[in-house]
Amino acid sequence: MTERRLRRQQAIGILLVAALILLIALLRADRGMLFPPGWWRW
């Protein structure tokens, strides 16, 4: 296995773990926290 391929696999693995953590955090978050009243108005 080349060093380039190993680094690519490590980067993909880190991104997958980060995406999984983000997904779990979004699913557990309260809807009012994600979209507070008036969130579309700046």
Secondary structure, DSSP 8 states (H G I E B T S, - for coil): --HHHHHHHHHHHHHHHHHHHHHHHHHHS-HHHHS-TTTT--
